[in-house]
Amino acid sequence: MTAKEVALICKAMSDENRLRIIEMLTKGEKCGCDLLEKLQVTQPTLSHHMKVLGDCGLVESRKDGKWSYYSINCDKFKEFKDYINDISCCDCVADKCCCKKG
């Protein structure tokens, strides 16, 4: 994963509503109508959020009739998590931190 891809994901996840969408989608695929109801946003606002999340690759969509269904792109999400873990200063497994402390 490139730094540019990570930056796009970070920008996408910097919005509270988009973070809420990601949290909802971690529980499985959701219809746009369900997301609208829970977020209490307008349809154009939801469409904007879904475009941002789709453009960075975190969310995938599929159409079924007039409805759109959204799900997490698990491969992209795992790549992002791995990237973040690789730049971490702490060894979470051994519960040690290599950061200097005061």
Sequence and secondary structure as in RCSB ss.txt:
>XXXX:A:sequence
MTAKEVALICKAMSDENRLRIIEMLTKGEKCGCDLLEKLQVTQPTLSHHMKVLGDCGLVESRKDGKWSYYSINCD
KFKEFKDYINDISCCDCVADKCCCKKG
>XXXX:A:secstr
  HHHHHHHHHHTTSHHHHHHHHHHTTS EEHHHHHHHHT  HHHHHHHHHHHHHTTSEEEEEETTEEEEEE HH
HHHHHHHHHHHT SEETTTTEE S   
